[in-house]
Amino acid sequence: MNASFDVAIAGGGIVGAACADFCSAAGMRVAVVEAGPIGGGATAAGMGHIVVMDDSPAQIALTERSRSLWMALARELPADAEYVTAGTIWVAADAEEMAEVERKRALYAGIGVRAEVLGPRQLSEAEPNLRPGLAGGLLVPDDGVSYPPCAARFFLERAQARGAVLLRAKAVELMETGIRLAGGEAVAAGAVVNATGAWAPELTPRFAVRKRKGHLAITDRYPGFLRHQLVELGYLKSAHSTAADSVAFNAQPRRTGQVLIGSSRQFGAEHAAIDQPILTRMLERARAYMPPLADLTVIRCWTGFRAAAPDKLPLIGPCAGRPRLLLATGHEGLGITTSLATGELVAAHLSGRPFAIPPEPYLPSRELEAEGDPLHE
């Protein structure tokens, strides 16, 4: 291939598409290498929750910055991206979890994120289908939801309107000078970005990214059944577990009137087939929080693979000693939320423009393994 690009991006999921969008907006000549559907893989399998998370200062910075970018972009998103500011309610089952609600509210107040504590009656009024007896919750009204595949397509189409090129091929090797494709052809580029999600280790095996399988289910249309994204505070314990399989209540209203139900997390499950015991546990957990879900018809269930980094932060930026090889992976369950901030960071690394947030916590050098070299000079 004779054409040379400033940056070649392996992966056409929402993270790769966002990288293409921001890099093209910065004036770079961009190529995206993707053999499958745009917005396929984990992007198509995800819930599309746009949420500020507070596990660490670095996670707060990345999710808050990205949510602000989503909010600024909301009016430009096409209708099929289904962006809705539904708000999140973190549901507290007991007094211990209400203490966590108060902690989260104080933290959010300190960073300028709107949040409101709900008592039992307020929670019931906000979501009448929740079970009686819950202790309350925390409403974060500016959180949103989106339909990720169509959002990814929109980001890539914006990049293409600026001259970006989509190459329908499989990337098999990342080099200092570009990407080698499955047919032996090479895409010449001044920099390369690995945005292939859970499959990133196939191209950059030095970095510790593991597949974490998840299940989701979606119901038929029941307008008004659910008004906010609901997440049990026990979800945080589930997300933090790195060994045991886990489930937690997580329900999302879709613009269609459907209810999207999650979630599960599994390490070591490499097959894409539905694990019936895990799915059953997940749905039972959801019904325990919202008993009327038992009367709704589930029309489809599916699985996907999150790209998980050991310290719960994505790998974003250049590799140590290889400044023209960048990673944009390891986002686990926050790839949709953080896609825009990731694209912004990648573009800043490549263009030399100022960073909106400090880039150091996400640099891949923190996760280098002792052996292996992903590059061939």
N, C-alpha and C positions, 0 to 999 in steps of 0.2 A: 504494500500500500504506500503510495507516494506522498500522500498528504501528511503533514506534520501538525501536531496540535500542541497547545500550551499545556494542556492537562488531559489525560485519558482516565476515565472513571470506570472501574469494573463494578457492575451492579446497577440495576435499574429499579430497585425498590425505592421507598420514599426517601431514604437517606441519600442514596446515589443521585436521585432526581433533584433533591434540594441542593446537593453539592454542585450539580450542573447549573442550576438556577443562579446561585450566588456567584459561581465562578464566571459564568457568561455575563452576568450583570457587571462584574468587575473588568470586563473587556477581554477576557481570555477566550482563546479558541479551544472549544471543548468537544471531546468525543466521549460518548457513553457506550460501553460494551455490555450487552445483555442479550442472551439467547432466548430467554423466556418472556412472559408477559411483563409489561411495565407495571410496577406496583403489584407484582406477584409475590410468591414466597411469604415471608413473615408479614409483609405489608398487607397482603390480602387476608391473612389469617387473624390480624390484630383487631382490637376493639376500637381504636381510634380515640382514646381518651386524651384530652389536652389538659394536663394537670400539673400543678406545682407540688413537687415532692420535697421532703425535708430530712432525708436520712443523713445528709452531711452538708456542710457549707457549699461544697462543689456541686452537689446535686441540686441544691436550692438555686444556685446561680444559673446553672444550665437550664433547668426546667422553667424558672421564672423568666429568663431571657427569651426562651423559645416560645413560651405562652404569649408573651407580649408581641412577638413577631406574628404569631397566628392571629392574635386579636387585630393587629394593624392590617393584616391581609384579608380579613374576613369578607369585606365588601367586594373584593376582587375574585374570590373563589367562585367557581361555577356551581350551579344548583346541584349537580350530581355529586359534588364533594360533601354535601349534606352537613355543612358546618352549622352547629347550633350551640349557643351559649346556655347549655342546660344547667350548669353548676354541678358541683360535687357535694354530696352529703356523706361525711365520714360517720358511720353509724356506731354508736357506743352501746354495748349490751349491758354494762354494769358500772358501778362507781369507779372501779379501777380504770376502765376505758374512758370514763368522763374526765378523769384526771389527765389522760393523754389528750383529750379534746381541749382542755384548758391550756395545756402546754403548747399545742399546735396553734391555738388562737393567738397566744402571746407572741410566738415566734413569727407568725404571719404578719401580725400588727407591726412588728419591728422591721419588716422588709417591705411594708406597703402593700401587702396582699390582703384584700378585703375578705373577712371571714366573720361568721356570726354563730355563737353558741345557741343550740336549740335544746330546750327541755323536752320532757316526754310528750307533753301536749303539742308543742310546736312541731316536733318531729312527726307526730301522727297526723297533724293537719297538712304538713308538707307532703307526706307520702302515706295516705290512708291504708295502703295494702301491706305495710309493714306490720309485724306481729305486735300485739299489745305488750306492755311491760318493758320495752327497751328504755335505757336510761336517758337517751338524747343523742345529740350528734353535733357535728360542725359543718355548717353550710359555707362553701367557698363559691360564691355566685358567679365569678367570672371564668371558671373552668369551662371547657367546651368539649364537644365531640365532633368528629368528622368521619367521613367514609374514606379510609386511607388510599385504596387503589386509584380513585378518581382524583384525589388531591395529588398523588404522585404523578399521574398523567399530566395534570395541570402544570406542575413545576417543570416537568421535562418539556412540555410544549412551549412554555415561556423561554426556556433555554434555546430551544430550536428556532424560535422566532428571532433570536439574536445570533443565529448561525451555528449553534451546536449541532453535532451529527450523532445520530443513533446508529450503531453498528450491531446488526443482529447476528451475534456470534458468541461463542463461549471463550472466556479468558482462561488460559491454562498456565500462563507464566507472567509474572511481573518482573520487568527488567529496569535497569537504570534509564534505558532509552525508550521505554514504552511497554506495550502489552503484546504478548504473543498469543495468537488465537488458535483454536483447536485445529484448524486446517493448515497450520504452519505459517500463515501470514502474520505480519507484525504491524501494530499500530504505533507509529513514532510519536513520541510526546516528550515534552520537557519535564513533566511530572506525572506521577501515577497515583491514583487513589483506590484503595481496596475498600469498597463499600458493599461487600457481598454477604454481610450479616453472619449468620451461623456457619456459613461455608467459607469464611475468611481464612481459616487455618490451612485450607487447601492451597492458597496462594501465598500466605505468609505464616508458615508453620512455627516461627519463633515465638508467636504471641499466644497467650493463654485465653482463648475464647472457646466456650463450650456450648453445645446445644442444650437448651432447656425447653422441653416439650410442654405445650399447653393445649387445653381443650376449650372450645366455646360452643354454645348452642343458641339458636335464635328461634323465636316463636312466630306464629302467625300475627296478623295485625290486630292490635287491641288499643286503639287510640285512647290516651288519657290514663292508661293503667299505671304508667310510671312517668314521673315528671323530671327527676334529676338522675344523674349518675350516682349510684349508691355503692359504697365500699365499706365493708365491715372493718373496724380497726384491727381485728385479728389478721387482716390481709397483710399487714406489715410483718407479722411474725412469719407468715407463709412465704413472703417474698425474701426474707432474710435467710431462710433455711437453705443450706447448700448440700444437704444429704438426703433427707427424707422426702418422699412424695408428699404433696400437700394440696389442699383445696381451700378456697375462701369465697365468701359471698361477694359478688361484684355484678351489678346489673346496670344496663345502659338503655335509655330510651332512644329509639331511632326516629328520624323524621317520618318514616313510613308508618309509625305506630307499632312497630315490632319491638320486642324486648330482647336485647342481647345479654346472655347469661354467661358468667365466668365465675371463677377461673381456677385453673389447675397448674401445677408446676412439677415437672419431673426431670431429673438428671438421669442419664444412662439409658433413656428410651430413644432408640435411633429409628424406630419404624414409625411411619406416618399414620398407621391405622389407629382407629379409636380404641382406647383401653376402656372397656365397659365398666370395670370396677371403679376406675377413677372418675369417669363421666357420671356414674350413679352417685358417687360421693359428692361430686360437685353440685349436681342438681338437688340432692337432698339438703345440702348446706343452704342453697338458695331458698328452697321451700321452708327451711327452718326460720329464715328471716322474713320471708314473704309467703305465708301459707297459700294465698290465692293463686300463686304461680302453678299450683297443682291442677288448676282448672284451665290453664292455657295449653294450647297445642304447640309443641316444639316441631318445627318443620325441617330443621337441618342442624347437624352437628359436624364439627370439623376440628382438625388439629393444626398446629404450626410449631415452628422451632424458633425460640428466642435466642439471640446471641448474647451469652452471659460472660462477663468479665469477673475475675475473682473478687475484686473490691467494690463491685456494684457501680462502677463508673465506666462509661464508654472510653474506647481508645480513639482519640481524635488528634491528628497532627502528624508531623514527620517522625520517622523512625530515627533513633540515635545513630549517627554516622551515615545516614542515608537521607539527606534532607529533601530529596525529590521523590521519595516513596512515602506516601501518607496513608494512614488508616482512618477509617470512619466506620467503626463497628463496635460490638460489645454493649449495645444499648439495652439489652434484655427487654423488659416490658415497657420501656419508655422511648422506643424508637420513633413512634409517631409524634409524641410530644416534642422530643428534642431534635427532630430532623432539621428544623429551620436553624436553630442555633448551631447545629453541627455544620451545616452548609456554610453558615456565616464564618465560623472558625476556620474551616478549610480554606475558604477564599481569602481570609486575612493572612493565613500562613503563606499562601502562594503569591499574594499580591504585595505583601509588605504593608498593608493598610492597618490602622489601629484595631486592636481587639476590643469588642464590646464587653467581654468578661475576661478575666485572667485565664490564659490557655493552659497553664502549667499542670493543673490537676488531672487533665485528660491526656497528657502526652503518652504515647505508647512506651517510652523508655522505662516507665515504672513497672511494666509487666513483662520485660524481656526474660525469656527463659535462658538457661545456661547454654543450651546447645542448639544447633540448627542455624541455617542461613537461608532466608527466603529468596535471595537474589542471586542471579547468575550474571556476572559481568561479561 
